[in-house]
């Protein structure tokens, strides 16, 4: 009997250095933009990005292409890269998207919003207050998104959350601009309403509080 040689299991090749570098740049730039570390209209260059992250222009270019596809940066025909400057109409559109997506995420999370989660969100809320007192715009935006993400992860709706995060990404530089205009001296009042609705298990109140929280400032900026 002829014995067939056993096929060898292919060994997965490790990621290329260029691929790993591209992912590193993409993740870091994405975080910076989402947290408002770059203002609207901030010009970027591939050479400058590469120098900042210690990579060649190829991974910098690939990272920028991914971010442009998500609306996090604009990429002109001439190759000019910049963070988006949103028109009033665009801000209104993104506010409407937040008003659709985030109350739904919160409502889906409500049945799994145990006290440990609520306590964690309360701790984040305290951190938001500290960032405001320190005049730390980036810290405020980061903690504010963390407050919402902590709740939305409980929704177990990754596709909806991914869409919401894309909206946050496009809004990051504008949120930095909004923070400067609002002159906050205390943590957002709607966060207290969100926490109260979670404790009470009140879905209509939760939807309303989230909708007001995510749209009020943006609509103020758009007017």
C-alpha positions as CSV (number, residue, x, y, z in Angstrom):
1,X,0.0,0.0,0.0
2,X,1.3,3.4,-1.0
3,X,1.5,5.7,2.0
4,X,0.8,9.3,1.1
5,X,3.1,11.7,2.9
6,X,1.3,13.7,5.5
7,X,0.8,17.3,4.5
8,X,2.7,19.7,6.7
9,X,0.7,22.4,8.5
10,X,1.8,25.7,7.0
11,X,3.6,28.0,9.5
12,X,2.1,31.5,9.6
13,X,4.7,34.1,8.7
14,X,5.3,36.8,11.3
15,X,4.0,40.3,10.4
16,X,6.3,42.4,8.4
17,X,8.1,45.2,10.1
18,X,6.4,47.6,7.7
19,X,3.0,46.2,8.7
20,X,3.7,46.5,12.4
21,X,5.0,50.0,11.9
22,X,1.9,51.0,10.0
23,X,-0.4,49.7,12.7
24,X,1.6,51.5,15.4
25,X,1.3,54.8,13.6
26,X,-2.4,54.3,12.7
27,X,-3.4,53.5,16.3
28,X,-1.4,56.3,17.8
29,X,-2.6,59.0,15.4
30,X,-6.2,57.7,15.7
31,X,-6.0,58.1,19.5
32,X,-4.5,61.6,19.2
33,X,-7.2,62.7,16.8
34,X,-10.1,61.2,18.7
35,X,-9.0,62.8,22.0
36,X,-8.6,66.2,20.4
37,X,-4.9,66.4,20.7
38,X,-4.8,68.0,17.2
39,X,-7.0,71.1,16.5
40,X,-9.2,71.4,13.4
41,X,-7.3,72.2,10.3
42,X,-4.0,71.0,11.7
43,X,-1.7,70.3,8.7
44,X,0.3,67.1,8.8
45,X,3.1,65.8,6.5
46,X,4.1,62.2,5.9
47,X,7.7,63.2,6.6
48,X,6.7,64.8,9.9
49,X,4.5,61.8,10.9
50,X,7.3,59.4,10.0
51,X,9.8,61.4,12.0
52,X,7.5,61.6,15.0
53,X,7.1,57.9,15.2
54,X,10.5,56.8,13.9
55,X,9.2,55.1,10.8
56,X,9.7,55.5,7.1
57,X,7.2,57.3,4.8
58,X,5.6,54.0,3.7
59,X,3.9,53.1,7.0
60,X,3.1,56.7,7.6
61,X,1.3,56.9,4.2
62,X,-0.7,53.7,4.9
63,X,-1.8,54.9,8.3
64,X,-2.9,58.2,6.7
65,X,-4.9,56.4,4.0
66,X,-6.7,54.4,6.7
67,X,-7.5,57.5,8.7
68,X,-8.7,59.3,5.6
69,X,-11.1,56.4,4.9
70,X,-12.6,56.9,8.4
71,X,-12.9,60.6,7.9
72,X,-10.3,61.3,10.6
73,X,-8.1,63.4,8.2
74,X,-8.7,64.9,4.8
75,X,-6.3,64.0,2.0
76,X,-6.2,66.4,-0.9
77,X,-5.3,65.5,-4.5
78,X,-2.0,67.3,-4.0
79,X,-1.3,65.1,-1.0
80,X,-2.0,67.7,1.7
81,X,-3.1,66.0,4.9
82,X,-5.0,67.8,7.6
83,X,-7.5,67.2,10.4
84,X,-11.1,68.0,9.4
85,X,-12.6,71.5,9.8
86,X,-16.3,70.7,10.1
87,X,-19.0,72.9,8.6
88,X,-22.2,73.6,10.7
89,X,-24.1,71.2,8.5
90,X,-21.5,68.5,9.0
91,X,-21.6,69.0,12.8
92,X,-25.4,68.8,12.8
93,X,-25.2,65.6,10.8
94,X,-22.7,64.0,13.2
95,X,-24.8,65.2,16.2
96,X,-27.8,63.4,14.6
97,X,-25.8,60.2,14.2
98,X,-24.7,60.3,17.9
99,X,-28.4,60.9,18.9
100,X,-29.4,57.8,17.0
101,X,-26.5,55.4,17.9
102,X,-25.7,56.2,21.5
103,X,-29.1,56.1,23.1
104,X,-29.5,52.7,21.5
105,X,-26.2,51.5,22.8
106,X,-27.1,52.7,26.3
107,X,-30.5,51.0,26.2
108,X,-29.0,47.7,25.1
109,X,-26.4,48.1,27.9
110,X,-29.0,48.8,30.6
111,X,-29.9,45.1,31.5
112,X,-26.2,44.5,32.1
113,X,-25.5,47.7,34.0
114,X,-24.6,46.3,37.4
115,X,-23.4,48.4,40.3
116,X,-19.7,47.8,39.7
117,X,-20.1,49.4,36.3
118,X,-22.0,52.3,37.7
119,X,-19.4,52.8,40.4
120,X,-16.7,52.8,37.7
121,X,-18.6,55.4,35.7
122,X,-18.9,57.5,38.8
123,X,-15.1,57.3,39.3
124,X,-14.6,58.4,35.7
125,X,-17.0,61.2,36.3
126,X,-14.9,62.4,39.2
127,X,-11.8,62.3,36.9
128,X,-13.7,64.4,34.4
129,X,-14.2,67.0,37.1
130,X,-10.5,67.0,37.9
131,X,-9.6,67.5,34.2
132,X,-12.0,70.5,34.0
133,X,-10.5,72.0,37.2
134,X,-7.0,71.6,35.7
135,X,-8.0,73.1,32.4
136,X,-7.0,69.8,30.7
137,X,-9.0,69.7,27.4
138,X,-7.4,66.5,26.2
139,X,-7.9,64.8,29.6
140,X,-11.5,65.9,29.6
141,X,-12.3,64.6,26.1
142,X,-10.5,61.3,26.9
143,X,-12.3,60.8,30.2
144,X,-15.6,61.8,28.6
145,X,-15.3,59.2,25.9
146,X,-14.2,56.6,28.5
147,X,-17.4,57.3,30.5
148,X,-19.5,56.6,27.4
149,X,-17.5,53.6,26.2
150,X,-17.6,51.9,29.6
151,X,-21.4,51.8,29.3
152,X,-21.6,51.0,25.7
153,X,-19.3,48.0,25.9
154,X,-22.1,46.4,28.0
155,X,-24.4,46.7,25.0
156,X,-22.6,43.8,23.3
157,X,-23.3,45.5,20.0
158,X,-19.8,45.8,18.4
159,X,-21.1,47.0,15.0
160,X,-23.0,49.9,16.5
161,X,-20.2,50.8,18.8
162,X,-17.7,50.8,15.9
163,X,-20.0,53.3,14.1
164,X,-20.2,55.5,17.2
165,X,-16.4,55.4,17.5
166,X,-16.0,56.5,13.9
167,X,-18.2,59.5,14.7
168,X,-16.1,60.3,17.8
169,X,-13.0,60.1,15.6
170,X,-14.3,62.6,13.1
171,X,-15.4,64.9,15.9
172,X,-12.2,64.8,17.9
173,X,-10.6,68.1,16.8
174,X,-14.0,69.8,16.9
175,X,-14.5,68.6,20.5
176,X,-11.3,70.3,21.4
177,X,-12.6,73.5,19.9
178,X,-16.0,73.1,21.7
179,X,-14.3,72.6,25.0
180,X,-12.6,76.0,24.7
181,X,-15.9,77.7,24.0
182,X,-18.0,76.1,26.7
183,X,-15.7,77.2,29.5
184,X,-16.8,74.4,31.7
185,X,-16.3,74.6,35.5
186,X,-18.1,71.4,36.5
187,X,-18.6,67.9,35.1
188,X,-21.5,67.5,32.5
189,X,-24.8,67.6,34.3
190,X,-26.3,65.0,31.9
191,X,-23.8,62.4,33.2
192,X,-25.4,62.6,36.6
193,X,-28.8,62.0,34.8
194,X,-27.3,59.0,33.0
195,X,-26.1,57.5,36.3
196,X,-29.4,58.1,38.0
197,X,-31.3,56.5,35.1
198,X,-28.9,53.5,35.3
199,X,-29.5,53.1,39.0
200,X,-33.3,53.3,38.5
201,X,-33.3,51.0,35.5
202,X,-35.3,53.7,33.7
203,X,-34.7,53.2,29.9
204,X,-36.7,56.2,28.6
205,X,-34.8,58.5,31.1
206,X,-31.5,56.9,30.1
207,X,-32.2,57.4,26.4
208,X,-33.1,61.0,26.9
209,X,-30.1,61.8,29.1
210,X,-27.7,60.3,26.6
211,X,-29.3,62.1,23.7
212,X,-29.1,65.4,25.5
213,X,-25.5,64.8,26.6
214,X,-24.1,63.9,23.2
215,X,-25.9,66.6,21.1
216,X,-26.3,69.7,23.2
217,X,-22.7,71.0,22.9
218,X,-22.3,70.2,19.2
219,X,-25.6,71.9,18.3
220,X,-24.4,74.9,20.3
221,X,-21.2,75.0,18.3
222,X,-23.0,74.6,15.0
223,X,-25.2,77.7,15.6
